[in-house]
Amino acid sequence: MAWIALFVAGLLEIVWAYFMKLSDGFSRPGATIATFVFMFASFALLAWAMKQLPLGTSYMIWTGIGAVGAFAVGVMVLGESASLMRIAAAGLIVSGIALMKLATP
């Protein structure tokens, strides 16, 4: 169950990062409120998952899901660059996440 909570926490990190972008430096109230609501939910699930999972594993997987997911949203939704180098960097993060998961008992 902790792994599921960690995965959902990572997905919520993507959501709050997207709303943070939409908040335009916290100058748009609706997007700002959404940022903090999803951020709180993400942190709460991360904290719950950390009760059972190692700190390093939890944090790396959470940030990795958020980083790669935010990159994907940036490319697919916001029209940001999808250069080969950026895609390779995201692939390295995914590889690191997979290795950390495999290395955790």
DRENPA-3360 file (N, C-alpha, C; in nm, 2 decimals, always signed):
BEGIN
1 = MAWIALFV = +0.08/-0.12/+0.00/+0.00/+0.00/+0.00/+0.09/+0.13/+0.00 ~ +0.20/+0.12/+0.07/+0.29/+0.24/+0.07/+0.34/+0.27/-0.07 ~ +0.37/+0.17/-0.15/+0.41/+0.20/-0.29/+0.30/+0.27/-0.37 ~ +0.18/+0.23/-0.35/+0.07/+0.30/-0.42/+0.06/+0.44/-0.37 ~ +0.06/+0.46/-0.24/+0.06/+0.60/-0.19/+0.17/+0.68/-0.24 ~ +0.29/+0.62/-0.25/+0.41/+0.70/-0.31/+0.38/+0.73/-0.45 ~ +0.33/+0.64/-0.53/+0.30/+0.67/-0.67/+0.20/+0.78/-0.69 ~ +0.09/+0.77/-0.61/-0.01/+0.88/-0.62/+0.05/+1.01/-0.57;
9 = AGLLEIVW = +0.13/+1.01/-0.47/+0.20/+1.13/-0.43/+0.28/+1.19/-0.54 ~ +0.35/+1.11/-0.61/+0.43/+1.15/-0.73/+0.34/+1.21/-0.84 ~ +0.23/+1.15/-0.86/+0.13/+1.21/-0.96/+0.08/+1.34/-0.92 ~ +0.05/+1.35/-0.79/+0.00/+1.48/-0.74/+0.11/+1.59/-0.74 ~ +0.24/+1.55/-0.74/+0.35/+1.64/-0.75/+0.34/+1.70/-0.89 ~ +0.31/+1.62/-0.99/+0.30/+1.67/-1.13/+0.19/+1.77/-1.14 ~ +0.08/+1.74/-1.07/-0.04/+1.83/-1.08/-0.01/+1.96/-1.01 ~ +0.06/+1.96/-0.89/+0.08/+2.09/-0.83/+0.19/+2.17/-0.90;
17 = AYFMKLSD = +0.28/+2.10/-0.97/+0.38/+2.17/-1.04/+0.31/+2.24/-1.16 ~ +0.22/+2.18/-1.23/+0.15/+2.23/-1.34/+0.07/+2.36/-1.29 ~ +0.00/+2.34/-1.18/-0.08/+2.46/-1.13/+0.01/+2.57/-1.09 ~ +0.13/+2.54/-1.04/+0.22/+2.64/-1.00/+0.26/+2.72/-1.12 ~ +0.28/+2.65/-1.24/+0.31/+2.72/-1.36/+0.20/+2.81/-1.40 ~ +0.07/+2.76/-1.39/-0.04/+2.84/-1.42/-0.07/+2.95/-1.33 ~ -0.02/+2.95/-1.21/-0.04/+3.05/-1.11/+0.03/+3.18/-1.15 ~ +0.13/+3.17/-1.24/+0.20/+3.29/-1.28/+0.26/+3.37/-1.17;
25 = GFSRPGAT = +0.35/+3.29/-1.10/+0.42/+3.35/-0.98/+0.33/+3.38/-0.86 ~ +0.23/+3.29/-0.85/+0.12/+3.30/-0.74/+0.04/+3.43/-0.75 ~ +0.03/+3.48/-0.88/-0.05/+3.60/-0.90/-0.20/+3.57/-0.94 ~ -0.23/+3.44/-0.97/-0.36/+3.40/-1.00/-0.42/+3.31/-0.89 ~ -0.52/+3.37/-0.82/-0.57/+3.30/-0.69/-0.61/+3.16/-0.71 ~ -0.69/+3.13/-0.82/-0.74/+2.99/-0.83/-0.63/+2.89/-0.85 ~ -0.54/+2.92/-0.94/-0.43/+2.83/-0.96/-0.33/+2.82/-0.84 ~ -0.32/+2.93/-0.77/-0.24/+2.93/-0.65/-0.30/+2.84/-0.54;
33 = IATFVFMF = -0.43/+2.85/-0.52/-0.50/+2.77/-0.42/-0.49/+2.62/-0.46 ~ -0.51/+2.59/-0.59/-0.49/+2.45/-0.64/-0.35/+2.40/-0.62 ~ -0.25/+2.49/-0.64/-0.11/+2.45/-0.61/-0.10/+2.40/-0.47 ~ -0.14/+2.47/-0.38/-0.12/+2.44/-0.24/-0.21/+2.32/-0.19 ~ -0.33/+2.31/-0.25/-0.41/+2.19/-0.21/-0.34/+2.06/-0.26 ~ -0.30/+2.06/-0.39/-0.24/+1.94/-0.44/-0.10/+1.92/-0.38 ~ -0.03/+2.02/-0.34/+0.10/+2.01/-0.28/+0.08/+1.95/-0.14 ~ -0.02/+1.99/-0.06/-0.04/+1.93/+0.07/-0.08/+1.79/+0.06;
41 = ASFALLAW = -0.16/+1.75/-0.04/-0.20/+1.61/-0.05/-0.08/+1.53/-0.09 ~ +0.00/+1.58/-0.18/+0.12/+1.51/-0.22/+0.22/+1.48/-0.11 ~ +0.24/+1.59/-0.03/+0.33/+1.58/+0.09/+0.27/+1.48/+0.19 ~ +0.14/+1.48/+0.21/+0.08/+1.40/+0.31/+0.09/+1.25/+0.27 ~ +0.07/+1.22/+0.14/+0.09/+1.08/+0.10/+0.24/+1.04/+0.10 ~ +0.33/+1.13/+0.07/+0.47/+1.10/+0.08/+0.51/+1.07/+0.22 ~ +0.46/+1.15/+0.32/+0.49/+1.13/+0.46/+0.43/+0.99/+0.50 ~ +0.31/+0.96/+0.46/+0.25/+0.83/+0.50/+0.34/+0.71/+0.44;
49 = AMKQLPLG = +0.38/+0.73/+0.32/+0.46/+0.62/+0.25/+0.59/+0.60/+0.32 ~ +0.65/+0.72/+0.37/+0.78/+0.71/+0.44/+0.77/+0.64/+0.57 ~ +0.65/+0.62/+0.62/+0.64/+0.54/+0.75/+0.69/+0.39/+0.72 ~ +0.68/+0.35/+0.60/+0.71/+0.21/+0.57/+0.83/+0.19/+0.48 ~ +0.86/+0.29/+0.40/+0.96/+0.29/+0.30/+1.08/+0.37/+0.34 ~ +1.20/+0.33/+0.30/+1.32/+0.41/+0.33/+1.31/+0.56/+0.28 ~ +1.37/+0.65/+0.35/+1.37/+0.79/+0.31/+1.43/+0.81/+0.17 ~ +1.55/+0.76/+0.14/+1.61/+0.78/+0.01/+1.53/+0.73/-0.10;
57 = TSYMIWTG = +1.48/+0.61/-0.09/+1.40/+0.55/-0.19/+1.27/+0.63/-0.21 ~ +1.20/+0.66/-0.10/+1.07/+0.74/-0.11/+1.10/+0.87/-0.18 ~ +1.19/+0.94/-0.13/+1.21/+1.08/-0.19/+1.26/+1.08/-0.33 ~ +1.35/+0.98/-0.37/+1.40/+0.98/-0.50/+1.28/+0.94/-0.60 ~ +1.20/+0.84/-0.56/+1.09/+0.80/-0.65/+0.99/+0.91/-0.66 ~ +0.96/+0.98/-0.55/+0.86/+1.09/-0.55/+0.91/+1.20/-0.64 ~ +1.03/+1.25/-0.62/+1.08/+1.35/-0.71/+1.10/+1.31/-0.85 ~ +1.14/+1.19/-0.87/+1.16/+1.14/-1.01/+1.03/+1.14/-1.09;
65 = IGAVGAFA = +0.92/+1.08/-1.02/+0.79/+1.08/-1.09/+0.75/+1.23/-1.12 ~ +0.77/+1.32/-1.02/+0.73/+1.45/-1.04/+0.81/+1.52/-1.15 ~ +0.94/+1.49/-1.15/+1.03/+1.56/-1.25/+1.00/+1.51/-1.40 ~ +0.99/+1.38/-1.41/+0.96/+1.33/-1.55/+0.82/+1.36/-1.59 ~ +0.72/+1.35/-1.49/+0.58/+1.39/-1.53/+0.57/+1.53/-1.56 ~ +0.63/+1.62/-1.49/+0.63/+1.76/-1.52/+0.69/+1.79/-1.65 ~ +0.80/+1.72/-1.68/+0.86/+1.74/-1.82/+0.76/+1.70/-1.92 ~ +0.69/+1.58/-1.91/+0.60/+1.53/-2.00/+0.48/+1.63/-2.02;
73 = VGVMVLGE = +0.43/+1.68/-1.91/+0.32/+1.78/-1.92/+0.37/+1.91/-1.99 ~ +0.49/+1.95/-1.96/+0.55/+2.07/-2.03/+0.55/+2.05/-2.18 ~ +0.60/+1.93/-2.22/+0.61/+1.90/-2.36/+0.47/+1.89/-2.43 ~ +0.38/+1.81/-2.36/+0.26/+1.77/-2.43/+0.15/+1.88/-2.41 ~ +0.15/+1.95/-2.30/+0.04/+2.05/-2.28/+0.09/+2.19/-2.30 ~ +0.21/+2.22/-2.26/+0.26/+2.36/-2.27/+0.34/+2.39/-2.39 ~ +0.37/+2.28/-2.47/+0.44/+2.31/-2.60/+0.59/+2.33/-2.58 ~ +0.65/+2.28/-2.47/+0.79/+2.30/-2.44/+0.87/+2.21/-2.53;
81 = SASLMRIA = +1.00/+2.24/-2.54/+1.09/+2.17/-2.63/+1.10/+2.02/-2.59 ~ +1.11/+1.93/-2.69/+1.13/+1.79/-2.66/+1.25/+1.74/-2.74 ~ +1.36/+1.81/-2.71/+1.49/+1.78/-2.78/+1.53/+1.64/-2.74 ~ +1.62/+1.58/-2.82/+1.67/+1.45/-2.79/+1.74/+1.44/-2.66 ~ +1.82/+1.55/-2.63/+1.89/+1.56/-2.50/+1.80/+1.56/-2.38 ~ +1.69/+1.64/-2.39/+1.59/+1.65/-2.28/+1.52/+1.51/-2.26 ~ +1.49/+1.44/-2.37/+1.43/+1.31/-2.36/+1.52/+1.21/-2.30 ~ +1.65/+1.22/-2.34/+1.75/+1.13/-2.28/+1.77/+1.15/-2.13;
89 = AAGLIVSG = +1.76/+1.28/-2.09/+1.78/+1.31/-1.95/+1.66/+1.25/-1.87 ~ +1.54/+1.26/-1.93/+1.42/+1.21/-1.86/+1.43/+1.05/-1.85 ~ +1.49/+1.00/-1.96/+1.51/+0.85/-1.96/+1.60/+0.81/-1.85 ~ +1.71/+0.88/-1.83/+1.80/+0.85/-1.72/+1.73/+0.86/-1.58 ~ +1.65/+0.96/-1.57/+1.57/+0.96/-1.44/+1.49/+0.84/-1.42 ~ +1.41/+0.80/-1.53/+1.33/+0.68/-1.52/+1.41/+0.56/-1.49 ~ +1.53/+0.55/-1.55/+1.62/+0.44/-1.52/+1.66/+0.44/-1.37 ~ +1.69/+0.55/-1.32/+1.73/+0.56/-1.18/+1.62/+0.52/-1.09;
97 = IALMKLAT = +1.50/+0.56/-1.12/+1.38/+0.53/-1.04/+1.36/+0.37/-1.04 ~ +1.37/+0.31/-1.16/+1.36/+0.17/-1.17/+1.46/+0.10/-1.09 ~ +1.59/+0.14/-1.10/+1.70/+0.08/-1.02/+1.68/+0.09/-0.87 ~ +1.63/+0.21/-0.83/+1.61/+0.23/-0.68/+1.50/+0.14/-0.63 ~ +1.39/+0.13/-0.71/+1.28/+0.04/-0.67/+1.33/-0.11/-0.66 ~ +1.41/-0.15/-0.76/+1.46/-0.29/-0.76/+1.56/-0.31/-0.64 ~ +1.63/-0.21/-0.60/+1.73/-0.22/-0.50/+1.67/-0.21/-0.36 ~ +1.54/-0.18/-0.35/+1.48/-0.16/-0.22/+1.41/-0.29/-0.18;
105 = P = +1.44/-0.34/-0.06/+1.37/-0.47/-0.02/+1.22/-0.45/+0.01;
% end
